Amino acid sequence: MALRAVKPTVDADPQVVVAPLELPPGAARQVALILMPGSMIQRMITEDGEPAHEPDHSPTHVELHTLSLSLGPTEQWRELQHRTRHAVDPHPGL
């Protein structure tokens, strides 16, 4: 944070990135969708890139609106899903 304060410019380059949605419907998915740091979940989409807001359209990916690709939004999203899954259901399948 202190480094940002002394830099004359911000390395912002807003992008939209498509990343896999690995969590099944439920609490873990809902938590992950609101906790993505440095990015915002723009929408959930199907494998064909269509909005997944209809009941018969199951989401397979998310569109992440990120401030910069240097933040590694796809990797952060993957790790967040993993951590959220284990925090919400630490013993899946038991």
GIJOVEN-V474471 format. One record per run of one state. SS is the DSSP state (H for helix, E for strand, L for the rest). FROM is the first residue (numbers start at 1). TO is the last residue. Records with the same first field share a line. If there is no record, write none. Layout:
BEGIN
SS->FROM-TO  FROM-TO
END
This chain:
BEGIN
L->1-1  7-14  21-26  36-38  46-50  52-60  67-68  72-72  89-94
H->2-6  27-35  69-71  73-88
E->15-20  39-45  51-51  61-66
END
